[in-house]
Amino acid sequence: MNCKIIRLCEKDVCNMAKAEKSCFSHPWSENALLGEIKSSFSDFFGAFCEDEFAGYIGGRTVAGETEIFNVAVLPEFRRKGIGKALIEEFIKTAIEKETRVIFLEVRTSNLPAINLYEKCGFVFCGIRKDYYDDPKENAILMRLAFDGTQEYEEWEDEEE
């Protein structure tokens, strides 16, 4: 499949919102996406396959640390290497910004995503208890380090 990865801008928010609704039980609103895409700290990339929007990745870099907010690939485009291509483009940009580490959270039940993140070099570094709703579920916290400290002491959120 002929796909290209490009930096997204405000005109792409409608497509991003469509992917959010298709992929997540608590999708970001168009207004939330618009606010974030306008931030100078954020980067968003989209995959277009034969000019059709297939998915996106977004995150933010602050003070040498990057967080991936979402990786959303529309169901009809999954298992075609699009998620990996999006992550690789995002990592390349984070490195250009001299990030030391990239973090992300993923549902403990989302084994395809966990496997993809591991193939991209991310490692387990903690659990966030009851992080997700609908259904209630823990999140696995994963990281990809660029400062030689990939081995990282595991930690767990404190219960309040």
Long-range contacts (C-beta under 8 A, 24 or more apart in sequence): 1-49, 1-50, 1-77, 1-80, 2-49, 2-50, 3-47, 3-48, 3-49, 3-50, 3-54, 3-80, 3-82, 3-85, 4-47, 4-48, 5-45, 5-46, 5-47, 5-85, 5-86, 5-89, 6-45, 6-46, 6-48, 7-43, 7-44, 7-45, 8-37, 8-44, 8-45, 8-46, 8-56, 8-58, 9-37, 10-34, 10-37, 10-38, 12-37, 12-44, 12-46, 12-53, 12-56, 13-37, 15-46, 15-53, 15-56, 16-44, 16-46, 16-56, 16-58, 16-72, 18-53, 18-74, 19-53, 19-55, 19-56, 19-72, 19-73, 19-74, 20-70, 20-72, 22-72, 22-74, 22-75, 23-70, 23-72, 23-73, 23-74, 23-75, 24-70, 24-72, 25-132, 25-133, 25-134, 25-135, 26-132, 26-133, 26-134, 28-69, 28-70, 33-58, 36-60, 36-69, 43-90, 43-93, 43-94, 45-86, 45-89, 45-90, 45-93, 46-86, 47-73, 47-77, 47-82, 47-85, 47-86, 49-77, 49-80, 49-82, 54-82, 55-82, 55-83, 55-86, 56-86, 57-86, 57-87, 57-89, 57-90, 59-90, 59-94, 59-102, 59-104, 61-94, 61-97, 61-99, 64-98, 64-99, 64-100, 64-101, 65-99, 65-100, 65-101, 65-102, 65-103, 66-94, 66-97, 66-99, 66-101, 66-102, 66-103, 67-102, 67-103, 67-104, 68-102, 68-103, 68-104, 71-104, 71-113, 78-112, 79-112, 83-113, 83-116, 84-116, 84-119, 84-120, 87-116, 87-117, 87-120, 88-120, 91-120, 91-144, 95-146, 99-146, 100-145, 100-146, 100-147, 101-143, 101-144, 101-145, 101-146, 101-147, 101-149, 102-143, 102-144, 103-141, 103-142, 103-143, 104-141, 104-142, 104-143, 105-131, 105-139, 105-140, 105-141, 105-142, 106-139, 106-140, 106-142, 107-132, 107-137, 107-138, 107-139, 107-140, 108-137, 108-138, 108-139, 108-140, 109-137, 114-140, 114-142, 117-142, 120-144, 123-150, 123-152, 124-154, 125-152, 125-154, 125-155, 126-154, 126-155, 126-156, 126-157, 127-156, 127-157, 128-157, 129-156, 129-157, 129-159
